[in-house]
Each structure stands twice: as C-alpha cells, then as structure tokens.
Amino acid sequence: MSTQTEQALLDSIPTGLFIGGEWIDGESGATFDVHDPATGDVIASIADATPADGIRALDAAVAAQDSWAATAPRTRSDILRRAFDLVQEHKEDLALLMTLEMGKPLAEARGEVVYGGEFLRWFSEEAVRIAGRYGTNPEGTGRMIVSQRPVGPSFFITPWNFPFAMATRKIAPALAAGCTVVIKPPALTPLTTLFFTSLLEKAGVPAGVVNVVQTSRSSALSAPIIADPRLRKLSFTGSTEVGRKLIAQAAEGVLRVSMELGGNAPFVVFDDADLDKAVDGALAAKFRNIGQACTAANRFIVHEDIAEEFARRVTERVRAMKIGRGTEEGVAIGPLIDSDAVAKASELVGDAVDRGARLLTGGKAREGEGTFYEPTVLTDVVPGSAILREEIFGPVLAIATFSDEADAVRLANDTEYGLVSYVFTEDLARGHRMIDALETGMMGLNVGVVSNAAAPFGGVKQSGIGREGGLEGIHEYLSTKYTLIPT
C-alpha cells in the first residue's frame, strides 16, 4: 500500500502522451499499468501509444525542427538551465518516484537525480560553445568555413534501470544542439520520464521540441518511426541483442545512431592492491542499482594470492546488507525489476555452483511479495560458467582467479563486450599498462564508479557506438558542413 505522500506524488504525474506541447490520451484511448516491483501493486495506469501516435509525435518534432534549430544558443542554454533548477526543486519527488516504479533504494535514487541533473547543467553550458573553424586552403585559392548544424529530428529509446539519467543524458545534448526529440520511455518505468517532461514544459521548452510516447508494444511503435525518411537520428540504451536489430532498421535510412549496449565488466584486483579500496570499489561497482546497470562489475578477476582474503572481506560486507522496499530506512538491496530478472539470477548462480563454484552467501530469491534476490557472493568460479559470459543484471558477485598480469589481461578481454573495466593496483606503471591493454571504452583505476556528465560515456566492440556526455556528447547531434569561398 502506498503512503499518503507516495499517493499524492503518483496522483500528480501526467498519465497521457505528450505530443506537440499537449498531454493527450492517444488514438486508441488504451492504457497499461505500471507496478511497484517491491509489492507487485499497480501504482499507475497510463496512456498506451499506438504506431499512429508515434508518427504524430514525429510530425510534431519535424514541424518544430527549423524554428528550434534557429533559436539562439543562449535561449536554448537558458531553457536547459531552468530545467536543471526545476529538477533541484523537485529532487525528492523524482527520487521517490524512481524508487516506487523501479525499486532502487531511495538514497541511490537521490544520487541518480544529482547525476542526471548534471547533464542538463553541462549541456546548458555546451549549447553556447558549439564551434567551427575558418582558414585559407593550402593552395591559397579560397577560404574554408567548417560549421556545425543540428542533425535534426531524433528518436530516443531509453531503458528502465536509470529512468531519469537516461532521459536527461539523451535529451539535454539534443536540445543544446538544436535537435527536436521523440522519446519512448520504458514500459516498466515510464513515470519518471513523464514527470520530467512536465518540468521541461515548465522550463519553457517550445511545443513539439520534446514529445513522449510510452507504449506496451515497443517494436510496433518504434519501427515506423525509424523507417520514416524525416527521422535523422536514433539513440538507444539497452541490450546488445535489441541494439543489433535497431541498427539494422536504421541502416535502411542511413540514420546517425548512438548505441549504448550491454556490458560484461571485468573488475581486476592485483596482489599489490589496497584491499580496503578494492572491497569498497567492488561493492560500489557491483551492488549499485541492485546490480542492474550496464556498468556493473560482472567478473571479479582476483589474483590467486589474495582471492581468499578478498572474498572473505566482501562476503562480510554483503551479509550485512539490508534487503527491502527502497523507501525503508537503511535498505541497500531493493527488488529486481521483475520475475524474469530473478529467474535469470537464479539460473546463473545455479550453473556456476553446478560447475564447482563455492557459494559464500545468498544464492536464492526471497520468499513473499516482490521480486527480491539475496545479495550473493560466489568464489572459485570456473572457466566456461555462464555467469562469466552473460550480463548478470542482479546482485551477484562472482570471483575467479588469475596468476599474472598477462593472464589478467587475457581473462578481462575474453568477451565480445567492451563498455567499462575496473582495475585495482598500487603500481602506477601497471595501471598505465592496463589502460592500454584493456579493450573497454571506459576504465576506473582504483575506483568503482566512473560515470560523470563531463566525461564521454560509451563502449567498444559490441557494447556500442558513440558517446554520451562530455565534450563529445553534443557532437552526436551535430553534422559538419564545409563551405569553400574562392578568393
């Protein structure tokens, strides 16, 4: 049951689609339910967009594109800054809403509001710094002008695990660059995006610049938008499997794409590591967001001489973690997003144990309401175990061992993914060697969390294409134009 405070917040959330600056019910008038994964209760029923609604949203984005692109950079900057300020005013509402619809502990949800809000502030500043260049060509026969132009109408598909930050990380650079947007939030956690959109409306985003079409039938809605020749950009965060399909669809129209896909992050601990730092980093890298993050450490690759002690210290800390609804005081582990996530964690742990891994703590779903899985530590995980190949997306810490640096590099790179890696060593030279050797787009050296709005987020290999955040983030929404003027 929701408290009065929770219910008042839920009652304030728009439940319609947002198209052309208006909240509407959608073509069919159909709705779908949003659930609290901690209890299974329905917390909202919201409009269910049809493919025709999706095209209407694209119509609105196309109609607004020219005027938004022509809007002064300072005006775009000021709107994003007002949105940032409104987020600060409503940070408790946003945090509670994420906890209700996604399950993460309230303290972590507050952290996401801070992190997600920074993209609004960062790109409000980048909006006025879009630069080009001017110069004489080498032959001396003309002047070269290189300028940047907005890519154009963009379609965003966001994931359920970070419902606020994933929306701001895409919307903020697009608006800063002068692009209009259609966003399809996840059916499991759409309420945060709807509430955030209402804040964008209050901040002064013009009609048609941001359009929101949530749906229970993602593929049916997305396909005609991606196939529409007026669309210029597709950005997706989610699984590699779905990303491949979307890239194939986008290829028909030769769309610009940004893909932030799956991960299988190695967490490498050398025998000279500061174990206190390594254990703190391990808990942050693994159990943030209940393990449901593409940046979550997936494979703990620990030197054989210290593996036993590392496992002992980690297990002691994990056993002390409180499990419960994210709104409860002191909760560290909330529910997984749904029963499928619980089943996957159970399957991966069972396979590892069957192959010879030792279960040190946890290892099973919690009985009763909600989709809870105990925080788990496995050690002596053997090569070939599914848990070393597949993204866990749950609170399971799996430890394997290595003997020397070359062995660590081989094990860390033995995956088709390459999003992020974590390395703990007190040897600076070794740290630099690992920066060069590990095949990932990001790396944490003696830290367990790397994400920052001022830094480029993204991976290599099958973890994605493009970067979000940092100086690089706005260029995902700009196209380069070269002009020659004869002298």
Protein Blocks (a to p, Z undefined) as FASTA:
>chain_A
ZZfklmmmmmmpcfbdceehiacebjnlpacddddfknopafbdcddddfklmmmmmmmm
mmmmmmmmmpcfklmmmmmmmmmmmmmmmmmmmmmmmmmmnopafklmmmmmmmmmmmmm
mmmmmmmmcccdddddfkopaccddddddfbjcdddddfklmmlmmmmmmmmmmmnopac
dddddfklmmlmmmmmmmmmmnopaehkaccdddfblmlmmmmmmmpmkbcbdcddddfk
lmmmmmmmmmmnopacdddddddddcdddfkbcfklmmmmmmmmmmgghlpafklcfbdc
ddfklmmmmmmmmmmmmmmpccddfkbghiabdcdfblklmmmmmmmmmmmmmnopacfb
ghiacededjdddddddehiaehiaklmpcfkpabdcddddfbfmlmmmmmmncfbdfbc
cdddfbfklmmmmmmmpccfbdcehiabfbdfkbccddehjlbgcjeejjklmmmmcccd
dddddZZ
